[in-house]
Amino acid sequence: MARDTLLVIDESPLDLTVMRAIFKQLFHVECFEEARPALARIHRDPKSVCVVLLDICLGRRGAGFQVLQQLQANQETAELPVILVTSDAKEENVLTAVAKGATDFLVKPVDPLTLQERVCAAVRRTWPSGTTILDDADGRPEADSDTPDPAGLPLTEDYWDRLLELFFQARPGLASDKYHVLSRITEAFANGLRKTDPGCGLTEEDARLIGRAAAYCDVGLLGIPDSVIEQGQDQGGAGLGIYFRHITLGHALFTTGPSSGQPLARYAAEITYLHHKNYDGTGYPTEALPGPLPLSAQLVRTATRCMGYMNYFHGYPDRLDRTLRALASDVGRFISSDMYQAAQAARDELAACLPEQRLL
């Protein structure tokens, strides 16, 4: 029987989800958040495993190196290629990985195509031709039973909603109410844009999907350490760069796998990557875009600015008026004049979205 399993050991639920999506059409993918059950699985049937993707930090710094040593100390797993991945690109980690015999070393976030190429190359270098699933096109694994059907939009939405539930469970410090309000405001603004600019190209269904996708804007934070998230966007130094990796992680999640062609996933990919990008080109990602900022990202950026003002003016009887006046001051820098006109057109819907309590 050909080796067919790619085994991933990573404490990040988001990274495991991304890895599964990237490789599910190439290998049978098995994911573990802890080392002990992963090692037990490998030792139970080592001849089925092609390669191991191993996070260096499993609960504590450098724990992945211990897993690597255990695999190399066992005769049955000593030749198994192990690719170490980490969000910390310190030179000492690279040198340690090489010294301990890792097959390769990758730094998160990794481009999906690059990751596929490096993993497949490691498999082909290690195992003789004809002994792995990469040499057997007919033996490729079928998509997981819970994989969304590209032709079925409702199933796709249900799949991403389950991911959103995971996000809120894993990050209880982030209020779910905030993201649901953001979703409603974004949809209201999208419908406002349809009124003020009939030629914008958005349909009522587009407005609904953009609103839903807005709730996923920060899902990439699943892959960011709690200590960094607690400091937020106002921190300096290396922490700020790590924090904003969430836009790349979120984007990777929605651009890999068979569901990536669905409208909801396409809007979510735009929003996760660009919801911190300002109309004048500042913000994150810091590099210039090859084209105009997508409407979906502009709408979410406008909605997040609006929510910030709604919180700031909480308790004022003319809270909505103050919010819209403050939003007008954002025109030209944070948002476009079209977005402000859309917000004004959505005034009634916006009033219905005003939460009674401040949103953290």
Residue pairs with C-beta under 8 A, 6 or more apart in sequence:
1 47
1 48
2 130
2 131
2 132
2 133
2 135
2 136
2 139
3 47
3 48
3 49
3 50
3 123
3 127
3 131
3 132
3 133
4 27
4 28
4 48
4 50
4 132
4 133
4 139
4 141
5 27
5 28
5 29
5 30
5 48
5 49
5 50
6 23
6 26
6 27
6 28
6 29
6 30
6 49
6 50
6 51
6 52
6 53
6 119
7 29
7 30
7 31
7 32
7 38
7 41
7 42
7 49
7 51
7 52
7 53
8 16
8 19
8 20
8 29
8 30
8 31
8 32
8 52
8 53
9 32
9 33
9 34
9 35
9 38
9 52
9 53
9 54
9 55
9 58
9 64
9 67
10 16
10 19
10 31
10 32
10 33
10 53
10 54
10 55
10 58
10 85
11 33
11 34
11 55
11 57
11 58
11 59
12 55
12 222
12 223
13 33
13 166
13 170
13 222
14 219
14 220
14 222
14 223
14 249
14 253
15 55
15 108
15 222
15 223
15 249
16 31
16 33
17 163
17 253
18 112
18 249
18 252
18 253
18 256
19 29
19 31
19 53
20 29
20 31
20 144
21 253
21 256
21 257
22 112
22 115
22 116
22 256
22 257
23 29
23 116
23 119
24 141
24 143
24 144
24 147
24 257
25 140
25 141
25 143
25 258
26 116
26 120
26 133
26 134
26 140
27 50
27 133
27 141
28 133
28 141
29 141
30 41
32 38
32 41
34 58
34 59
35 58
35 63
35 64
35 66
35 67
38 67
39 67
39 70
39 71
42 49
42 52
42 71
42 77
42 80
43 74
43 76
43 77
46 76
46 77
46 80
49 80
50 81
50 123
50 127
50 132
50 133
50 134
51 80
51 81
51 82
51 83
51 103
51 119
51 122
51 123
51 126
52 71
52 80
52 81
52 82
52 83
53 83
53 85
53 119
54 64
54 67
54 68
54 82
54 83
54 84
54 85
55 64
55 84
55 85
55 86
56 62
56 63
56 64
56 65
56 84
56 85
56 86
56 88
56 93
56 97
57 63
57 64
57 86
57 87
57 88
58 64
58 67
62 96
64 84
64 86
65 96
65 97
65 100
68 82
68 84
68 100
68 101
68 102
69 100
71 77
71 78
71 80
71 82
72 78
72 100
72 101
79 126
80 126
81 103
81 104
81 122
81 123
81 125
81 126
82 101
82 102
82 103
83 102
83 103
83 104
83 105
83 106
83 118
83 119
83 122
84 93
84 97
84 102
84 104
84 105
84 106
85 105
85 106
85 107
85 108
85 110
86 93
86 105
86 106
86 107
86 108
87 107
87 108
87 223
87 242
87 245
88 107
89 107
93 105
94 105
97 105
98 105
103 122
103 125
103 126
104 118
104 122
106 115
106 118
108 223
108 245
108 249
109 223
109 245
109 248
109 249
109 252
112 252
112 255
112 256
120 134
123 132
123 134
124 132
124 134
129 135
133 139
133 140
133 141
143 258
146 159
147 159
147 257
147 258
147 259
148 155
148 156
148 158
148 159
148 258
148 259
148 262
149 155
149 156
150 156
150 258
150 259
150 261
150 262
153 262
153 263
153 264
156 259
156 262
156 264
156 265
157 212
157 264
159 259
160 216
160 259
160 264
160 265
160 268
163 216
163 219
163 253
164 179
164 215
164 216
164 219
166 222
167 174
167 216
167 218
167 219
167 221
167 222
168 174
168 176
170 222
171 221
171 222
171 229
173 226
173 229
173 230
174 218
174 221
174 229
175 359
175 360
177 355
177 359
178 307
178 359
178 360
179 214
179 215
179 217
179 218
180 215
181 307
181 353
181 355
181 359
182 214
182 215
182 217
182 300
182 303
182 304
182 307
183 211
183 212
183 214
183 215
184 211
184 349
184 353
185 303
185 306
185 307
185 350
185 353
186 210
186 211
186 214
186 299
186 300
186 303
187 207
187 208
187 210
187 211
187 212
187 214
188 211
188 346
188 349
188 350
188 353
189 299
189 302
189 303
189 306
189 339
189 342
189 343
189 346
190 202
190 206
190 207
190 210
190 211
190 295
190 299
190 342
191 204
191 207
191 346
191 349
192 341
192 342
192 343
192 344
192 345
192 346
192 349
193 200
193 202
193 295
193 299
193 338
193 339
193 341
193 342
193 345
194 200
194 202
194 203
194 204
194 207
195 342
195 345
196 338
196 341
196 342
196 344
196 345
197 338
197 341
197 342
200 295
200 338
201 295
202 210
202 295
205 263
206 263
206 267
209 263
209 264
209 267
210 267
210 271
210 295
210 296
210 299
210 300
212 264
213 264
213 267
213 268
213 270
213 271
213 296
214 271
214 275
214 299
214 300
214 303
216 250
216 254
216 268
216 271
216 272
217 250
217 271
217 272
217 275
217 300
217 304
218 246
218 250
218 272
219 246
219 250
219 253
219 272
220 245
220 246
220 247
220 248
220 249
220 250
220 251
220 253
220 272
221 229
221 246
222 249
223 245
223 246
223 249
224 242
224 243
224 245
224 246
224 249
225 242
228 235
228 239
228 242
228 243
229 243
231 239
231 243
232 243
233 240
233 243
235 243
244 276
244 284
244 285
246 272
247 272
247 273
247 274
247 275
247 276
247 284
247 285
248 273
248 285
250 268
250 272
250 273
251 269
251 272
251 273
253 272
254 260
254 265
254 266
254 268
254 269
254 272
255 265
255 269
259 265
260 266
260 269
267 296
270 294
270 296
270 297
271 296
271 297
271 300
273 285
273 297
274 285
274 289
274 293
274 294
274 297
274 301
275 297
275 300
275 301
275 304
276 283
276 284
276 285
276 301
277 283
277 284
277 285
277 289
277 293
277 297
277 301
278 301
278 333
278 334
278 335
279 293
279 298
279 301
279 332
279 333
279 334
279 335
279 336
279 339
280 332
280 333
280 334
281 288
281 289
282 333
298 335
298 336
298 339
299 339
299 342
301 334
301 335
301 339
302 327
302 330
302 334
302 335
302 339
302 340
302 342
302 343
305 327
305 330
305 334
305 335
306 323
306 327
306 343
306 350
307 359
309 322
309 323
309 326
309 327
310 319
310 323
310 354
310 355
310 359
311 358
311 359
312 326
313 319
313 322
313 323
313 326
314 357
314 358
316 322
319 354
320 347
320 350
320 351
320 354
323 350
324 343
324 344
324 347
327 335
327 340
327 343
328 340
330 340
331 337
331 339
331 340
343 350
